[in-house]
Amino acid sequence: MVSCFDGNEHDDGQGDDCPGCRFRDALESFLLESHNAGREEWHWAIGDLRRHMHCALLALDAVEARPYDDEPDLDSASDAAAALTLVGAELQHLARELLDDGGSADDQHSTG
C-alpha cells in the first residue's frame, strides 16, 4: 500500500515510497550535492527558488500588514498569489528534473 505524503513522517507500507517521499529524498540529495560543490553551484541550483521564496514571504507580509497600512497596496493579495505560484513552479521544475526517469537524485544531478 502506498501512502500519500503530507509533510509528516509516515509509513509507506509494503509498496514504493509515495511521490512526496521520493521527491523529498531526491531533493535532500540534490541540496547536499549542490552545497558541497561550492558557492557557485549552490547559487545556480537554488538561486531562483530562494529568490522566489523571499518574494513570497514579503508579499504575504504585505497582505498581513494591509489593515495597518495608511496607504494599503490594493494588489497585495494578487501579488502574494503570484509570488507563491512562482515558488510552486520552481518546485515543480525541480521535481521534474530530479524524478524524471525515476532515477536517484545522484544520477540526475551528475548528468544535468
C-alpha atoms as an extended CHARMM CRD file, in Angstrom:
* protein
*
       112  EXT
         1         1  MET       CA              0.0000000000        0.0000000000        0.0000000000  PROA      1               0.0000000000
         2         2  VAL       CA              1.2940000000        3.4570000000       -0.8810000000  PROA      2               0.0000000000
         3         3  SER       CA              0.6470000000        6.3580000000        1.4440000000  PROA      3               0.0000000000
         4         4  CYS       CA              0.2170000000        9.9860000000        0.3980000000  PROA      4               0.0000000000
         5         5  PHE       CA              2.8760000000       12.4000000000        1.6130000000  PROA      5               0.0000000000
         6         6  ASP       CA              1.5560000000       15.2270000000        3.7850000000  PROA      6               0.0000000000
         7         7  GLY       CA              4.8460000000       16.6530000000        5.0580000000  PROA      7               0.0000000000
         8         8  ASN       CA              4.9210000000       14.4300000000        8.1400000000  PROA      8               0.0000000000
         9         9  GLU       CA              6.7940000000       11.2070000000        8.6970000000  PROA      9               0.0000000000
        10        10  HSD       CA              4.6870000000        8.2360000000        7.7120000000  PROA      10              0.0000000000
        11        11  ASP       CA              4.9240000000        4.6030000000        6.7350000000  PROA      11              0.0000000000
        12        12  ASP       CA              4.6450000000        3.9710000000        3.0130000000  PROA      12              0.0000000000
        13        13  GLY       CA              3.6130000000        0.4090000000        3.8120000000  PROA      13              0.0000000000
        14        14  GLN       CA              4.7680000000       -2.5490000000        1.7910000000  PROA      14              0.0000000000
        15        15  GLY       CA              4.9340000000       -0.6820000000       -1.5260000000  PROA      15              0.0000000000
        16        16  ASP       CA              7.0640000000        2.0050000000       -3.0890000000  PROA      16              0.0000000000
        17        17  ASP       CA              7.6030000000        5.3720000000       -1.4820000000  PROA      17              0.0000000000
        18        18  CYS       CA              4.9010000000        7.8950000000       -2.2940000000  PROA      18              0.0000000000
        19        19  PRO       CA              5.8230000000       10.6640000000       -4.7750000000  PROA      19              0.0000000000
        20        20  GLY       CA              6.2570000000       13.1910000000       -1.9640000000  PROA      20              0.0000000000
        21        21  CYS       CA              8.7180000000       10.9790000000       -0.1240000000  PROA      21              0.0000000000
        22        22  ARG       CA             10.6380000000       10.2550000000       -3.3310000000  PROA      22              0.0000000000
        23        23  PHE       CA             10.8500000000       13.9830000000       -4.1130000000  PROA      23              0.0000000000
        24        24  ARG       CA             11.8920000000       14.8520000000       -0.5600000000  PROA      24              0.0000000000
        25        25  ASP       CA             14.6880000000       12.2620000000       -0.6600000000  PROA      25              0.0000000000
        26        26  ALA       CA             15.8630000000       13.3250000000       -4.1330000000  PROA      26              0.0000000000
        27        27  LEU       CA             15.7310000000       16.9900000000       -3.1270000000  PROA      27              0.0000000000
        28        28  GLU       CA             17.7510000000       16.3100000000        0.0110000000  PROA      28              0.0000000000
        29        29  SER       CA             20.4890000000       14.6560000000       -2.0600000000  PROA      29              0.0000000000
        30        30  PHE       CA             20.3810000000       17.4410000000       -4.6460000000  PROA      30              0.0000000000
        31        31  LEU       CA             20.6990000000       20.1600000000       -1.9880000000  PROA      31              0.0000000000
        32        32  LEU       CA             23.6100000000       18.4220000000       -0.2700000000  PROA      32              0.0000000000
        33        33  GLU       CA             25.4400000000       17.7890000000       -3.5430000000  PROA      33              0.0000000000
        34        34  SER       CA             24.8680000000       21.3570000000       -4.7430000000  PROA      34              0.0000000000
        35        35  HSD       CA             26.0590000000       22.8480000000       -1.4720000000  PROA      35              0.0000000000
        36        36  ASN       CA             29.1220000000       20.6100000000       -1.3350000000  PROA      36              0.0000000000
        37        37  ALA       CA             30.0060000000       21.5050000000       -4.9410000000  PROA      37              0.0000000000
        38        38  GLY       CA             30.7310000000       25.0980000000       -3.9620000000  PROA      38              0.0000000000
        39        39  ARG       CA             29.1440000000       28.5220000000       -3.7670000000  PROA      39              0.0000000000
        40        40  GLU       CA             28.5940000000       28.9920000000       -7.4940000000  PROA      40              0.0000000000
        41        41  GLU       CA             26.9530000000       25.5810000000       -7.9450000000  PROA      41              0.0000000000
        42        42  TRP       CA             24.7780000000       26.2520000000       -4.8950000000  PROA      42              0.0000000000
        43        43  HSD       CA             23.6900000000       29.5890000000       -6.3610000000  PROA      43              0.0000000000
        44        44  TRP       CA             22.7940000000       28.0750000000       -9.7240000000  PROA      44              0.0000000000
        45        45  ALA       CA             20.9900000000       25.1490000000       -8.0880000000  PROA      45              0.0000000000
        46        46  ILE       CA             18.6840000000       27.0840000000       -5.7710000000  PROA      46              0.0000000000
        47        47  GLY       CA             19.0600000000       30.7830000000       -6.5570000000  PROA      47              0.0000000000
        48        48  ASP       CA             15.7250000000       31.2140000000       -8.3430000000  PROA      48              0.0000000000
        49        49  LEU       CA             13.8180000000       29.1590000000       -5.7920000000  PROA      49              0.0000000000
        50        50  ARG       CA             15.3750000000       31.0740000000       -2.9250000000  PROA      50              0.0000000000
        51        51  ARG       CA             14.6090000000       34.4470000000       -4.5300000000  PROA      51              0.0000000000
        52        52  HSD       CA             11.0040000000       33.4330000000       -5.2200000000  PROA      52              0.0000000000
        53        53  MET       CA             10.6060000000       32.1920000000       -1.6460000000  PROA      53              0.0000000000
        54        54  HSD       CA             11.8490000000       35.5090000000       -0.2550000000  PROA      54              0.0000000000
        55        55  CYS       CA              9.4770000000       37.4190000000       -2.5410000000  PROA      55              0.0000000000
        56        56  ALA       CA              6.5770000000       35.2120000000       -1.4520000000  PROA      56              0.0000000000
        57        57  LEU       CA              7.2970000000       35.8300000000        2.2180000000  PROA      57              0.0000000000
        58        58  LEU       CA              7.4910000000       39.5870000000        1.6720000000  PROA      58              0.0000000000
        59        59  ALA       CA              4.2540000000       39.5000000000       -0.3140000000  PROA      59              0.0000000000
        60        60  LEU       CA              2.4990000000       37.5730000000        2.4660000000  PROA      60              0.0000000000
        61        61  ASP       CA              3.7690000000       40.1470000000        4.9680000000  PROA      61              0.0000000000
        62        62  ALA       CA              2.2510000000       42.8940000000        2.8200000000  PROA      62              0.0000000000
        63        63  VAL       CA             -1.1360000000       41.1490000000        2.9050000000  PROA      63              0.0000000000
        64        64  GLU       CA             -0.8880000000       40.7800000000        6.6660000000  PROA      64              0.0000000000
        65        65  ALA       CA              0.1170000000       44.4250000000        7.1320000000  PROA      65              0.0000000000
        66        66  ARG       CA             -2.5960000000       45.7940000000        4.8450000000  PROA      66              0.0000000000
        67        67  PRO       CA             -5.1290000000       46.6330000000        7.6000000000  PROA      67              0.0000000000
        68        68  TYR       CA             -2.4960000000       48.6620000000        9.4340000000  PROA      68              0.0000000000
        69        69  ASP       CA             -1.0680000000       50.4850000000        6.4270000000  PROA      69              0.0000000000
        70        70  ASP       CA             -2.0290000000       54.1420000000        5.8740000000  PROA      70              0.0000000000
        71        71  GLU       CA             -1.8300000000       53.5510000000        2.1200000000  PROA      71              0.0000000000
        72        72  PRO       CA             -2.5590000000       49.8380000000        1.6380000000  PROA      72              0.0000000000
        73        73  ASP       CA             -1.4820000000       48.1350000000       -1.5480000000  PROA      73              0.0000000000
        74        74  LEU       CA             -4.7530000000       47.0220000000       -3.1100000000  PROA      74              0.0000000000
        75        75  ASP       CA             -2.9420000000       44.3890000000       -5.1630000000  PROA      75              0.0000000000
        76        76  SER       CA             -1.1490000000       42.7740000000       -2.2150000000  PROA      76              0.0000000000
        77        77  ALA       CA             -3.1920000000       39.5560000000       -2.2800000000  PROA      77              0.0000000000
        78        78  SER       CA             -2.7220000000       39.2640000000       -6.0330000000  PROA      78              0.0000000000
        79        79  ASP       CA              0.9990000000       39.8710000000       -5.6490000000  PROA      79              0.0000000000
        80        80  ALA       CA              1.2060000000       37.2030000000       -2.9230000000  PROA      80              0.0000000000
        81        81  ALA       CA             -0.6770000000       34.6980000000       -5.0670000000  PROA      81              0.0000000000
        82        82  ALA       CA              1.6400000000       35.3710000000       -8.0000000000  PROA      82              0.0000000000
        83        83  ALA       CA              4.7450000000       35.0330000000       -5.8110000000  PROA      83              0.0000000000
        84        84  LEU       CA              3.5330000000       31.7600000000       -4.3030000000  PROA      84              0.0000000000
        85        85  THR       CA              2.7470000000       30.4620000000       -7.7770000000  PROA      85              0.0000000000
        86        86  LEU       CA              6.3600000000       31.0900000000       -8.7910000000  PROA      86              0.0000000000
        87        87  VAL       CA              7.5690000000       29.0880000000       -5.7700000000  PROA      87              0.0000000000
        88        88  GLY       CA              5.2950000000       26.2510000000       -6.8280000000  PROA      88              0.0000000000
        89        89  ALA       CA              6.5750000000       26.4120000000      -10.3920000000  PROA      89              0.0000000000
        90        90  GLU       CA             10.1840000000       26.2250000000       -9.1920000000  PROA      90              0.0000000000
        91        91  LEU       CA              9.3700000000       23.1870000000       -7.0470000000  PROA      91              0.0000000000
        92        92  GLN       CA              7.5770000000       21.5060000000       -9.9510000000  PROA      92              0.0000000000
        93        93  HSD       CA             10.6070000000       22.1510000000      -12.1440000000  PROA      93              0.0000000000
        94        94  LEU       CA             12.8970000000       20.5930000000       -9.5430000000  PROA      94              0.0000000000
        95        95  ALA       CA             10.5810000000       17.5940000000       -9.1890000000  PROA      95              0.0000000000
        96        96  ARG       CA             10.5950000000       17.0460000000      -12.9710000000  PROA      96              0.0000000000
        97        97  GLU       CA             14.3760000000       17.3460000000      -13.1010000000  PROA      97              0.0000000000
        98        98  LEU       CA             15.0570000000       15.1100000000      -10.1150000000  PROA      98              0.0000000000
        99        99  LEU       CA             12.4140000000       12.4370000000      -10.6860000000  PROA      99              0.0000000000
       100       100  ASP       CA             12.0100000000       12.4970000000      -14.4640000000  PROA      100             0.0000000000
       101       101  ASP       CA             13.1750000000        8.9610000000      -15.1490000000  PROA      101             0.0000000000
       102       102  GLY       CA             12.6350000000        7.5780000000      -11.6710000000  PROA      102             0.0000000000
       103       103  GLY       CA             16.3780000000        7.6390000000      -11.0840000000  PROA      103             0.0000000000
       104       104  SER       CA             18.0780000000        8.8460000000       -7.9740000000  PROA      104             0.0000000000
       105       105  ALA       CA             18.9470000000       12.4530000000       -7.3390000000  PROA      105             0.0000000000
       106       106  ASP       CA             22.5960000000       11.4470000000       -7.5690000000  PROA      106             0.0000000000
       107       107  ASP       CA             22.0980000000       10.2470000000      -11.1450000000  PROA      107             0.0000000000
       108       108  GLN       CA             20.0750000000       13.2830000000      -12.1540000000  PROA      108             0.0000000000
       109       109  HSD       CA             22.4610000000       15.8000000000      -10.6330000000  PROA      109             0.0000000000
       110       110  SER       CA             25.6180000000       14.3130000000      -12.0450000000  PROA      110             0.0000000000
       111       111  THR       CA             24.2840000000       14.2370000000      -15.6120000000  PROA      111             0.0000000000
       112       112  GLY       CA             22.3830000000       17.5200000000      -15.6100000000  PROA      112             0.0000000000
